[in-house]
Amino acid sequence: MNRYLELVDIINEADYNYHTLDNPTITDQEYDSLLRELIEIEEKHPDWIVDNSPTKHAGGMVIDEFVKVEHKIPMMSLPDVFNEEEILSFDKKIKDEGIIPEYVCELKIDGLSVSLLYKDGILVRGATRGNGVIGEDITHNVKTIKVIPLKLNEKVDIEVRGEIFMNKNTLEELNKEREKNNLPLFQNCRNAAAGSIRQLDSKIAQKRHLDNFIYHLPNPRDYGLNTHSEALEYMKRLGFKINPNNKVVKNIDDVLKYIKEKGELRESLKYDIDGIVIKVNDILLQEKLGFTMKYPKWAIAYKFPAKEVLTKLKDIIFTVGRTGIIIPNAVLDPVLVAGSTISRANLFNKDYVINKNLKIGDIVSIRKAGDVIPEVVGPVVERRNGNEIDFVMIDKCPMCNSLLVKKGLVDYYCENNDCPSRKINNIIHFTERNAMNIDGLGEALCEDLYNFGFVKDYSDIYKLYEKKDELIKLEGLGNKSINSLLDAIEKSKLEGLDKLLFGLGIENVGQKSARILAKNFHNIDNILNAKEEDFSNIRDIGPVIAKSLYKYFHNKKNIDEINKLRQLGISMDYVGIDIVENTSFTNKTFVVTGSLDNFSREDVKLEIENRGGRTSSSVSKKTDVVVVGKDPGSKYDKAVSLGIEIWDEDRLLEELK
């Protein structure tokens, strides 16, 4: 009960700050999470529901500076959904009522809801949603928005509803002007639009060049209309601006296709959208489905995954990498970012934490770098309360207690080769997909096998078949899973020299370098007999990698381990694909950015290198081609500015044939 009452107070305060003061104190993502928790509690304990619960009204309070107006038909909000499963559940609930629906899909504009009232075709009132029943009269500002007609094409009494918003380029120009005048900048288009429409002086709103889309007619049957799509067309005929991206679809599969298509176009739009609205098209079916206390049952709003969200930095802990490097890691309150739940993030090194000004207890901004890797952007300093704890770098290994050694400008290392954490991480790395590719031997099992004494070195992995009867004692391992694991271990023996070289975890030798070495030396004996200059003379190897290689392959312990692996039947020869000369790729440098439908980035790089090309992680004047997938980001912009050739995925597939 205490948590429930706490949620009521938090959400009501957030509603007031957001809807009434236009000064949001928490993000949409935080608000959605709190509201969903509240709804779940109320569903389990309906007797707890209090009169001021946020679920009993839609929106916030009304400020006193504007005249209050009543909406004869309440302006209800829509229930938010966040994934495909919830969309399919919405469709199923409708079909369970014996209805086979046709849907209208619309872009969810990130702006401010408005009601427009006309008498004899003349605009007489514009009002905000307010709390859904009582709004605020903003007619004087609405009249300054050029796309909103002051007189309709027909003499009709009508109320329509839509969204007032600001275009991205308008916001950019507005902020430039505010910066010149030393005024605070608007954070986003929605805040700018809301702040503009609530100005007492209409001249200020007029200068902001606001825009508007109309998307709803509350009483369409009064005008002889039978579907929502007909209502949209009717309002368009009257002179209202209707979003051209609206689409009638026949089934839920087409809804999902629409969401995917518009999600990909999101960044190219002139205005901000934060989701897709899905409505049953047939008005009679809408009436049959009806309403809950707060929402219509015939419509939902799918919200795009947040690209950057806020959460709490609960702690900073330290882990030991396979090379002994000490890595600070952020421990976060779990948060949904771009479709997945994030609870940890790499903080790289001491200087990274200090330069970001991070403190334990901070509210921090999180995003996915390249839409894949969780990244801590920085703290929200203004939300500090004085209880935060300064970051302190450790001086001893968190696993073996050895004194750490600083190497270079920023990195600290545990140099104890027998440090359990280093040994475990080496074994994990050896088994990974891009190394020896032992399916079923994941991080947790590697750790268990080490801790229980089954595996201390790479060669021990290939002796596990001798301990099959003992393995059954490990929790989670049955006969079937053990047999599958042993089969995967046996299969990995044939992975070849390039995978082995990468799996050995040689300092500075990555997947690309391992592949180059394997192609040039063909077998392990040639590598063992090579001099340091033999390595450095190879293109893309260089002196740093050459030194690491020579040092590794002249260490007796490493040579003994390689010989053990050889005796156990692990392939020491290059079994990869020789370079196929292709003029589209040979001697050209490629950068891959964004996500691709048919390839992982590593697969693309392998295909390019197998055709004589080179790959790089950064765009420069030396780059020949940039391969662009979805959400390419700044690398695409840089390629355009430098005039570099750009391929989409279709072009890449064509060239690979």
BAKENU-906134 format. One line per field, with one value per residue (C-alpha): x, y, z; residue in one letter; residue number from 0. Coordinates in steps of 0.25 Angstrom, whole numbers, plus 5000, padded with zeros to 4 digits. Example, Ala and Ser with C-alpha at 12.3 -4.5 7.8 and 13.67 -1.06 7.14 Angstrom:
// residues 2
px <- [5049; 5055] .
py <- [4982; 4996] .
pz <- [5031; 5029] .
code <- [A; S] .
pos <- [0; 1] .
***
This chain:
// residues 657
px <- [5000; 5011; 5018; 5004; 5002; 5016; 5014; 5001; 5008; 5020; 5011; 5002; 5014; 5019; 5006; 5005; 5019; 5018; 5003; 5002; 5015; 5021; 5034; 5035; 5043; 5044; 5046; 5034; 5041; 5042; 5027; 5022; 5030; 5023; 5009; 5010; 5014; 5003; 4993; 4998; 4996; 4982; 4978; 4983; 4977; 4965; 4960; 4973; 4969; 4968; 4960; 4973; 4979; 4985; 4977; 4964; 4968; 4976; 4986; 4988; 4982; 4979; 4987; 4979; 4984; 4975; 4960; 4955; 4946; 4938; 4940; 4926; 4932; 4944; 4958; 4963; 4977; 4981; 4987; 5002; 5008; 5023; 5025; 5019; 5014; 5005; 5000; 4996; 4989; 4981; 4977; 4973; 4964; 4957; 4955; 4951; 4938; 4935; 4941; 4950; 4955; 4961; 4971; 4976; 4990; 4995; 5008; 5008; 5012; 5020; 5013; 5001; 4987; 4977; 4962; 4956; 4942; 4934; 4921; 4915; 4929; 4936; 4947; 4941; 4950; 4963; 4966; 4976; 4973; 4975; 4970; 4962; 4949; 4953; 4964; 4969; 4964; 4976; 4968; 4977; 4989; 4982; 4978; 4993; 4995; 4994; 4990; 4978; 4967; 4959; 4948; 4944; 4940; 4926; 4917; 4917; 4916; 4928; 4938; 4951; 4964; 4978; 4993; 5000; 5015; 5028; 5036; 5051; 5056; 5048; 5053; 5067; 5065; 5058; 5069; 5080; 5072; 5071; 5085; 5089; 5080; 5086; 5072; 5071; 5070; 5058; 5061; 5052; 5041; 5030; 5034; 5036; 5022; 5015; 5023; 5019; 5004; 5003; 5008; 4998; 5003; 4999; 5010; 5020; 5013; 5012; 5027; 5029; 5023; 5015; 5009; 4997; 4991; 4976; 4974; 4960; 4946; 4938; 4924; 4926; 4912; 4906; 4912; 4908; 4921; 4923; 4938; 4950; 4957; 4944; 4945; 4959; 4955; 4943; 4952; 4962; 4951; 4947; 4961; 4969; 4983; 4983; 4996; 4998; 5005; 4991; 4988; 4977; 4982; 4974; 4980; 4990; 5001; 5000; 5000; 5014; 5019; 5014; 5021; 5034; 5034; 5031; 5041; 5052; 5047; 5046; 5059; 5056; 5043; 5042; 5035; 5037; 5028; 5029; 5021; 5009; 4994; 4986; 4970; 4959; 4954; 4939; 4931; 4920; 4931; 4937; 4924; 4922; 4936; 4934; 4943; 4949; 4949; 4961; 4963; 4956; 4957; 4958; 4971; 4985; 4998; 5011; 5023; 5036; 5047; 5055; 5068; 5073; 5067; 5070; 5073; 5081; 5095; 5095; 5109; 5122; 5129; 5142; 5144; 5157; 5159; 5166; 5178; 5178; 5172; 5163; 5150; 5140; 5126; 5113; 5102; 5089; 5075; 5070; 5064; 5058; 5067; 5064; 5057; 5065; 5067; 5080; 5086; 5101; 5110; 5125; 5132; 5145; 5155; 5158; 5159; 5146; 5138; 5145; 5143; 5129; 5128; 5120; 5117; 5110; 5096; 5095; 5083; 5090; 5086; 5088; 5087; 5092; 5104; 5102; 5088; 5096; 5105; 5100; 5107; 5106; 5105; 5107; 5100; 5088; 5095; 5083; 5076; 5088; 5083; 5096; 5096; 5104; 5118; 5131; 5137; 5150; 5160; 5164; 5179; 5178; 5172; 5158; 5160; 5174; 5178; 5190; 5195; 5191; 5201; 5198; 5201; 5200; 5192; 5179; 5179; 5182; 5186; 5186; 5199; 5197; 5196; 5189; 5178; 5166; 5158; 5168; 5168; 5153; 5152; 5162; 5155; 5142; 5148; 5154; 5140; 5133; 5127; 5137; 5148; 5147; 5132; 5128; 5113; 5107; 5120; 5115; 5121; 5114; 5118; 5132; 5132; 5127; 5136; 5148; 5143; 5141; 5154; 5150; 5157; 5169; 5175; 5170; 5174; 5166; 5153; 5157; 5159; 5145; 5140; 5149; 5141; 5127; 5122; 5127; 5120; 5106; 5108; 5108; 5095; 5088; 5095; 5088; 5092; 5086; 5093; 5106; 5106; 5103; 5114; 5124; 5119; 5122; 5135; 5139; 5134; 5142; 5155; 5153; 5151; 5165; 5177; 5171; 5160; 5171; 5180; 5169; 5164; 5178; 5176; 5189; 5191; 5187; 5183; 5168; 5160; 5164; 5179; 5177; 5171; 5182; 5193; 5186; 5185; 5200; 5206; 5197; 5200; 5205; 5219; 5222; 5217; 5226; 5238; 5235; 5244; 5238; 5241; 5234; 5221; 5223; 5226; 5212; 5202; 5192; 5200; 5210; 5221; 5212; 5205; 5218; 5225; 5213; 5213; 5228; 5227; 5215; 5221; 5235; 5228; 5231; 5218; 5210; 5217; 5214; 5200; 5199; 5206; 5196; 5185; 5192; 5193; 5178; 5174; 5172; 5174; 5187; 5185; 5178; 5164; 5158; 5154; 5166; 5164; 5156; 5160; 5148; 5151; 5139; 5147; 5161; 5171; 5159; 5156; 5141; 5134; 5121; 5111; 5096; 5089; 5087; 5076; 5084; 5098; 5104; 5115; 5126; 5120; 5121; 5135; 5139; 5132; 5139; 5153; 5151; 5150; 5163; 5157; 5160; 5151; 5152; 5143; 5145; 5142; 5153; 5158; 5165; 5151; 5147; 5133; 5123; 5113; 5100; 5089; 5078; 5081; 5095; 5097; 5109; 5118; 5108; 5108; 5123; 5123; 5114; 5122; 5135; 5128; 5131; 5123; 5112; 5105; 5092; 5090; 5084; 5097; 5105; 5098; 5099; 5114; 5116; 5110] .
py <- [5000; 5010; 5008; 5010; 5023; 5027; 5025; 5033; 5045; 5044; 5042; 5054; 5063; 5059; 5061; 5075; 5079; 5073; 5077; 5090; 5096; 5091; 5087; 5072; 5067; 5052; 5046; 5040; 5026; 5028; 5033; 5021; 5011; 5017; 5018; 5003; 4999; 5007; 5001; 4987; 4989; 4995; 4982; 4973; 4982; 4990; 4993; 5001; 5011; 5026; 5037; 5045; 5033; 5038; 5026; 5034; 5046; 5048; 5060; 5071; 5083; 5096; 5109; 5121; 5130; 5124; 5123; 5109; 5102; 5089; 5078; 5073; 5060; 5057; 5057; 5044; 5039; 5026; 5014; 5012; 4999; 4997; 4984; 4974; 4965; 4976; 4980; 4966; 4965; 4978; 4971; 4958; 4965; 4972; 4959; 4952; 4961; 4954; 4966; 4965; 4979; 4988; 4998; 5013; 5015; 5029; 5036; 5040; 5054; 5059; 5072; 5078; 5073; 5083; 5084; 5094; 5098; 5104; 5111; 5113; 5109; 5121; 5117; 5121; 5114; 5107; 5099; 5090; 5076; 5080; 5069; 5063; 5069; 5084; 5090; 5104; 5114; 5117; 5123; 5136; 5127; 5117; 5128; 5131; 5117; 5119; 5104; 5105; 5111; 5123; 5119; 5106; 5102; 5099; 5106; 5095; 5094; 5084; 5081; 5075; 5070; 5070; 5073; 5086; 5084; 5091; 5086; 5082; 5093; 5104; 5099; 5100; 5115; 5118; 5113; 5121; 5134; 5131; 5127; 5141; 5148; 5139; 5132; 5118; 5108; 5099; 5085; 5079; 5082; 5078; 5087; 5099; 5097; 5095; 5108; 5116; 5112; 5116; 5130; 5141; 5150; 5144; 5152; 5142; 5130; 5136; 5138; 5123; 5118; 5106; 5095; 5086; 5073; 5069; 5055; 5053; 5056; 5053; 5050; 5046; 5039; 5053; 5056; 5043; 5037; 5022; 5021; 5028; 5029; 5036; 5046; 5049; 5051; 5060; 5069; 5070; 5075; 5085; 5091; 5084; 5079; 5064; 5056; 5049; 5037; 5032; 5019; 5009; 4994; 4981; 4973; 4974; 4969; 4981; 4989; 4983; 4986; 5001; 5002; 4997; 5005; 5018; 5015; 5015; 5028; 5035; 5043; 5048; 5054; 5070; 5068; 5059; 5046; 5037; 5026; 5020; 5022; 5010; 5011; 5002; 5009; 5005; 5015; 5005; 4995; 5006; 5009; 4994; 4993; 5005; 5011; 5009; 5020; 5026; 5020; 5016; 5001; 5003; 5010; 5009; 5017; 5009; 5016; 5015; 5010; 5021; 5024; 5031; 5029; 5033; 5023; 5023; 5019; 5010; 5006; 5005; 4991; 4986; 4974; 4968; 4966; 4954; 4963; 4967; 4981; 4987; 4991; 5000; 4996; 5004; 4996; 5003; 5002; 4993; 5001; 4999; 5005; 5003; 4990; 4983; 4984; 4990; 4988; 4989; 4998; 4998; 5011; 5007; 5013; 5023; 5036; 5032; 5033; 5045; 5053; 5049; 5054; 5042; 5039; 5027; 5031; 5040; 5040; 5037; 5037; 5024; 5021; 5010; 5014; 5009; 5004; 4992; 4995; 5002; 5015; 5025; 5038; 5046; 5050; 5060; 5069; 5077; 5065; 5062; 5063; 5063; 5048; 5044; 5037; 5041; 5031; 5025; 5016; 5004; 5000; 4985; 4974; 4972; 4957; 4953; 4965; 4967; 4982; 4988; 4994; 5006; 5005; 5016; 5029; 5023; 5008; 4999; 4984; 4972; 4965; 4952; 4942; 4933; 4942; 4934; 4945; 4946; 4931; 4930; 4942; 4935; 4922; 4930; 4937; 4924; 4918; 4930; 4929; 4938; 4929; 4914; 4915; 4904; 4905; 4903; 4907; 4920; 4930; 4924; 4909; 4914; 4920; 4907; 4898; 4907; 4908; 4893; 4890; 4883; 4894; 4902; 4903; 4903; 4889; 4884; 4887; 4876; 4866; 4868; 4855; 4848; 4854; 4852; 4845; 4856; 4867; 4861; 4867; 4881; 4888; 4890; 4879; 4866; 4855; 4862; 4875; 4869; 4861; 4873; 4881; 4870; 4869; 4884; 4883; 4872; 4880; 4892; 4885; 4888; 4903; 4906; 4914; 4928; 4925; 4918; 4930; 4940; 4930; 4929; 4944; 4949; 4964; 4974; 4962; 4964; 4956; 4963; 4962; 4947; 4945; 4953; 4944; 4931; 4935; 4939; 4928; 4916; 4908; 4909; 4904; 4916; 4925; 4919; 4920; 4934; 4946; 4959; 4966; 4955; 4959; 4974; 4973; 4968; 4979; 4984; 4977; 4987; 4988; 4987; 4974; 4968; 4970; 4964; 4952; 4950; 4951; 4941; 4930; 4930; 4928; 4913; 4912; 4917; 4907; 4896; 4899; 4900; 4886; 4880; 4886; 4880; 4866; 4867; 4868; 4883; 4888; 4897; 4900; 4911; 4906; 4919; 4925; 4930; 4944; 4945; 4958; 4967; 4981; 4986; 4982; 4980; 4990; 4999; 5003; 5001; 5006; 4999; 5007; 5005; 4991; 4982; 4972; 4961; 4962; 4964; 4975; 4964; 4956; 4968; 4971; 4956; 4957; 4970; 4965; 4951; 4960; 4967; 4980; 4986; 4990; 5002; 5007; 5021; 5030; 5038; 5044; 5030; 5023; 5018; 5013; 5014; 5003; 5009; 5001; 5006; 5018; 5020; 5033; 5042; 5033; 5035; 5050; 5050; 5042; 5051; 5063; 5057; 5052; 5037; 5027; 5021; 5007; 5003; 4988; 4985; 4990; 4982; 4970; 4972; 4975; 4962; 4953] .
pz <- [5000; 5003; 4989; 4983; 4990; 4987; 4972; 4972; 4978; 4969; 4956; 4960; 4962; 4949; 4942; 4948; 4944; 4930; 4926; 4934; 4935; 4923; 4931; 4931; 4943; 4938; 4924; 4917; 4919; 4934; 4934; 4926; 4935; 4948; 4942; 4937; 4951; 4957; 4947; 4951; 4966; 4964; 4955; 4967; 4978; 4973; 4987; 4989; 4978; 4983; 4977; 4973; 4965; 4952; 4945; 4947; 4939; 4926; 4927; 4937; 4944; 4938; 4940; 4945; 4934; 4923; 4923; 4926; 4916; 4917; 4906; 4904; 4899; 4907; 4901; 4905; 4904; 4898; 4904; 4901; 4896; 4895; 4887; 4876; 4887; 4893; 4879; 4876; 4889; 4885; 4872; 4879; 4889; 4878; 4870; 4883; 4882; 4869; 4861; 4849; 4849; 4838; 4844; 4841; 4845; 4848; 4852; 4867; 4866; 4878; 4881; 4889; 4887; 4883; 4881; 4870; 4871; 4859; 4857; 4843; 4838; 4846; 4857; 4871; 4880; 4882; 4895; 4901; 4906; 4920; 4929; 4918; 4923; 4926; 4917; 4914; 4904; 4895; 4883; 4882; 4879; 4871; 4861; 4859; 4853; 4838; 4835; 4844; 4836; 4842; 4832; 4827; 4813; 4818; 4828; 4838; 4853; 4857; 4867; 4862; 4869; 4866; 4870; 4870; 4868; 4863; 4852; 4854; 4845; 4852; 4866; 4860; 4856; 4868; 4877; 4869; 4871; 4886; 4887; 4881; 4892; 4903; 4906; 4910; 4899; 4896; 4899; 4888; 4878; 4888; 4899; 4889; 4883; 4897; 4902; 4890; 4890; 4905; 4903; 4908; 4896; 4883; 4876; 4882; 4877; 4864; 4863; 4866; 4853; 4859; 4851; 4852; 4848; 4850; 4853; 4860; 4859; 4872; 4866; 4852; 4850; 4852; 4839; 4832; 4833; 4835; 4837; 4843; 4829; 4823; 4835; 4831; 4817; 4821; 4830; 4819; 4810; 4820; 4819; 4831; 4829; 4830; 4831; 4817; 4824; 4830; 4824; 4824; 4826; 4825; 4837; 4848; 4840; 4831; 4844; 4848; 4834; 4835; 4848; 4843; 4830; 4838; 4848; 4838; 4832; 4846; 4845; 4831; 4835; 4837; 4851; 4863; 4865; 4877; 4872; 4863; 4866; 4862; 4862; 4858; 4845; 4846; 4855; 4858; 4863; 4871; 4878; 4880; 4887; 4895; 4906; 4919; 4929; 4923; 4909; 4897; 4895; 4879; 4879; 4884; 4883; 4880; 4885; 4879; 4888; 4895; 4889; 4901; 4915; 4929; 4941; 4954; 4955; 4967; 4967; 4960; 4961; 4955; 4946; 4940; 4925; 4919; 4917; 4932; 4929; 4940; 4935; 4943; 4940; 4943; 4951; 4947; 4951; 4940; 4929; 4915; 4904; 4889; 4891; 4902; 4917; 4921; 4935; 4933; 4924; 4922; 4927; 4921; 4930; 4941; 4932; 4925; 4939; 4943; 4930; 4930; 4944; 4949; 4964; 4970; 4972; 4960; 4951; 4937; 4923; 4915; 4901; 4891; 4883; 4869; 4874; 4880; 4892; 4905; 4907; 4919; 4913; 4926; 4939; 4941; 4950; 4954; 4960; 4970; 4984; 4992; 4995; 4983; 4985; 4978; 4969; 4974; 4966; 4972; 4974; 4976; 4967; 4971; 4969; 4973; 4981; 4973; 4973; 4960; 4949; 4941; 4926; 4917; 4920; 4926; 4927; 4940; 4939; 4948; 4943; 4951; 4940; 4950; 4954; 4953; 4946; 4935; 4933; 4933; 4923; 4914; 4914; 4911; 4899; 4894; 4893; 4887; 4873; 4866; 4872; 4874; 4873; 4884; 4884; 4898; 4906; 4910; 4921; 4933; 4929; 4927; 4940; 4947; 4939; 4944; 4959; 4960; 4954; 4941; 4932; 4935; 4921; 4907; 4905; 4917; 4909; 4899; 4911; 4916; 4909; 4919; 4931; 4925; 4937; 4947; 4938; 4941; 4956; 4951; 4952; 4939; 4932; 4927; 4918; 4906; 4909; 4912; 4899; 4891; 4898; 4895; 4880; 4879; 4885; 4875; 4864; 4868; 4865; 4850; 4852; 4846; 4849; 4848; 4859; 4868; 4867; 4871; 4882; 4888; 4893; 4888; 4893; 4882; 4872; 4868; 4859; 4846; 4850; 4852; 4839; 4832; 4839; 4836; 4821; 4820; 4829; 4825; 4838; 4852; 4850; 4840; 4851; 4862; 4853; 4849; 4853; 4858; 4845; 4837; 4845; 4843; 4828; 4826; 4822; 4833; 4844; 4848; 4859; 4872; 4867; 4862; 4876; 4883; 4873; 4875; 4890; 4891; 4882; 4889; 4902; 4906; 4914; 4902; 4892; 4902; 4902; 4886; 4886; 4895; 4886; 4874; 4880; 4884; 4869; 4868; 4853; 4852; 4837; 4830; 4825; 4821; 4807; 4799; 4794; 4782; 4774; 4771; 4765; 4774; 4786; 4784; 4791; 4795; 4809; 4814; 4826; 4830; 4838; 4843; 4844; 4832; 4830; 4823; 4830; 4844; 4843; 4845; 4833; 4824; 4828; 4825; 4811; 4808; 4813; 4805; 4792; 4795; 4802; 4815; 4826; 4836; 4848; 4844; 4832; 4827; 4813; 4811; 4812; 4798; 4801; 4813; 4814; 4820; 4828; 4837; 4846; 4841; 4849; 4848; 4839; 4828; 4830; 4829; 4817; 4810; 4814; 4808; 4796; 4798; 4790; 4798; 4797; 4803; 4806; 4792; 4785; 4794; 4791; 4776; 4777; 4785; 4775] .
code <- [M; N; R; Y; L; E; L; V; D; I; I; N; E; A; D; Y; N; Y; H; T; L; D; N; P; T; I; T; D; Q; E; Y; D; S; L; L; R; E; L; I; E; I; E; E; K; H; P; D; W; I; V; D; N; S; P; T; K; H; A; G; G; M; V; I; D; E; F; V; K; V; E; H; K; I; P; M; M; S; L; P; D; V; F; N; E; E; E; I; L; S; F; D; K; K; I; K; D; E; G; I; I; P; E; Y; V; C; E; L; K; I; D; G; L; S; V; S; L; L; Y; K; D; G; I; L; V; R; G; A; T; R; G; N; G; V; I; G; E; D; I; T; H; N; V; K; T; I; K; V; I; P; L; K; L; N; E; K; V; D; I; E; V; R; G; E; I; F; M; N; K; N; T; L; E; E; L; N; K; E; R; E; K; N; N; L; P; L; F; Q; N; C; R; N; A; A; A; G; S; I; R; Q; L; D; S; K; I; A; Q; K; R; H; L; D; N; F; I; Y; H; L; P; N; P; R; D; Y; G; L; N; T; H; S; E; A; L; E; Y; M; K; R; L; G; F; K; I; N; P; N; N; K; V; V; K; N; I; D; D; V; L; K; Y; I; K; E; K; G; E; L; R; E; S; L; K; Y; D; I; D; G; I; V; I; K; V; N; D; I; L; L; Q; E; K; L; G; F; T; M; K; Y; P; K; W; A; I; A; Y; K; F; P; A; K; E; V; L; T; K; L; K; D; I; I; F; T; V; G; R; T; G; I; I; I; P; N; A; V; L; D; P; V; L; V; A; G; S; T; I; S; R; A; N; L; F; N; K; D; Y; V; I; N; K; N; L; K; I; G; D; I; V; S; I; R; K; A; G; D; V; I; P; E; V; V; G; P; V; V; E; R; R; N; G; N; E; I; D; F; V; M; I; D; K; C; P; M; C; N; S; L; L; V; K; K; G; L; V; D; Y; Y; C; E; N; N; D; C; P; S; R; K; I; N; N; I; I; H; F; T; E; R; N; A; M; N; I; D; G; L; G; E; A; L; C; E; D; L; Y; N; F; G; F; V; K; D; Y; S; D; I; Y; K; L; Y; E; K; K; D; E; L; I; K; L; E; G; L; G; N; K; S; I; N; S; L; L; D; A; I; E; K; S; K; L; E; G; L; D; K; L; L; F; G; L; G; I; E; N; V; G; Q; K; S; A; R; I; L; A; K; N; F; H; N; I; D; N; I; L; N; A; K; E; E; D; F; S; N; I; R; D; I; G; P; V; I; A; K; S; L; Y; K; Y; F; H; N; K; K; N; I; D; E; I; N; K; L; R; Q; L; G; I; S; M; D; Y; V; G; I; D; I; V; E; N; T; S; F; T; N; K; T; F; V; V; T; G; S; L; D; N; F; S; R; E; D; V; K; L; E; I; E; N; R; G; G; R; T; S; S; S; V; S; K; K; T; D; V; V; V; V; G; K; D; P; G; S; K; Y; D; K; A; V; S; L; G; I; E; I; W; D; E; D; R; L; L; E; E; L; K] .
pos <- [0; 1; 2; 3; 4; 5; 6; 7; 8; 9; 10; 11; 12; 13; 14; 15; 16; 17; 18; 19; 20; 21; 22; 23; 24; 25; 26; 27; 28; 29; 30; 31; 32; 33; 34; 35; 36; 37; 38; 39; 40; 41; 42; 43; 44; 45; 46; 47; 48; 49; 50; 51; 52; 53; 54; 55; 56; 57; 58; 59; 60; 61; 62; 63; 64; 65; 66; 67; 68; 69; 70; 71; 72; 73; 74; 75; 76; 77; 78; 79; 80; 81; 82; 83; 84; 85; 86; 87; 88; 89; 90; 91; 92; 93; 94; 95; 96; 97; 98; 99; 100; 101; 102; 103; 104; 105; 106; 107; 108; 109; 110; 111; 112; 113; 114; 115; 116; 117; 118; 119; 120; 121; 122; 123; 124; 125; 126; 127; 128; 129; 130; 131; 132; 133; 134; 135; 136; 137; 138; 139; 140; 141; 142; 143; 144; 145; 146; 147; 148; 149; 150; 151; 152; 153; 154; 155; 156; 157; 158; 159; 160; 161; 162; 163; 164; 165; 166; 167; 168; 169; 170; 171; 172; 173; 174; 175; 176; 177; 178; 179; 180; 181; 182; 183; 184; 185; 186; 187; 188; 189; 190; 191; 192; 193; 194; 195; 196; 197; 198; 199; 200; 201; 202; 203; 204; 205; 206; 207; 208; 209; 210; 211; 212; 213; 214; 215; 216; 217; 218; 219; 220; 221; 222; 223; 224; 225; 226; 227; 228; 229; 230; 231; 232; 233; 234; 235; 236; 237; 238; 239; 240; 241; 242; 243; 244; 245; 246; 247; 248; 249; 250; 251; 252; 253; 254; 255; 256; 257; 258; 259; 260; 261; 262; 263; 264; 265; 266; 267; 268; 269; 270; 271; 272; 273; 274; 275; 276; 277; 278; 279; 280; 281; 282; 283; 284; 285; 286; 287; 288; 289; 290; 291; 292; 293; 294; 295; 296; 297; 298; 299; 300; 301; 302; 303; 304; 305; 306; 307; 308; 309; 310; 311; 312; 313; 314; 315; 316; 317; 318; 319; 320; 321; 322; 323; 324; 325; 326; 327; 328; 329; 330; 331; 332; 333; 334; 335; 336; 337; 338; 339; 340; 341; 342; 343; 344; 345; 346; 347; 348; 349; 350; 351; 352; 353; 354; 355; 356; 357; 358; 359; 360; 361; 362; 363; 364; 365; 366; 367; 368; 369; 370; 371; 372; 373; 374; 375; 376; 377; 378; 379; 380; 381; 382; 383; 384; 385; 386; 387; 388; 389; 390; 391; 392; 393; 394; 395; 396; 397; 398; 399; 400; 401; 402; 403; 404; 405; 406; 407; 408; 409; 410; 411; 412; 413; 414; 415; 416; 417; 418; 419; 420; 421; 422; 423; 424; 425; 426; 427; 428; 429; 430; 431; 432; 433; 434; 435; 436; 437; 438; 439; 440; 441; 442; 443; 444; 445; 446; 447; 448; 449; 450; 451; 452; 453; 454; 455; 456; 457; 458; 459; 460; 461; 462; 463; 464; 465; 466; 467; 468; 469; 470; 471; 472; 473; 474; 475; 476; 477; 478; 479; 480; 481; 482; 483; 484; 485; 486; 487; 488; 489; 490; 491; 492; 493; 494; 495; 496; 497; 498; 499; 500; 501; 502; 503; 504; 505; 506; 507; 508; 509; 510; 511; 512; 513; 514; 515; 516; 517; 518; 519; 520; 521; 522; 523; 524; 525; 526; 527; 528; 529; 530; 531; 532; 533; 534; 535; 536; 537; 538; 539; 540; 541; 542; 543; 544; 545; 546; 547; 548; 549; 550; 551; 552; 553; 554; 555; 556; 557; 558; 559; 560; 561; 562; 563; 564; 565; 566; 567; 568; 569; 570; 571; 572; 573; 574; 575; 576; 577; 578; 579; 580; 581; 582; 583; 584; 585; 586; 587; 588; 589; 590; 591; 592; 593; 594; 595; 596; 597; 598; 599; 600; 601; 602; 603; 604; 605; 606; 607; 608; 609; 610; 611; 612; 613; 614; 615; 616; 617; 618; 619; 620; 621; 622; 623; 624; 625; 626; 627; 628; 629; 630; 631; 632; 633; 634; 635; 636; 637; 638; 639; 640; 641; 642; 643; 644; 645; 646; 647; 648; 649; 650; 651; 652; 653; 654; 655; 656] .
***
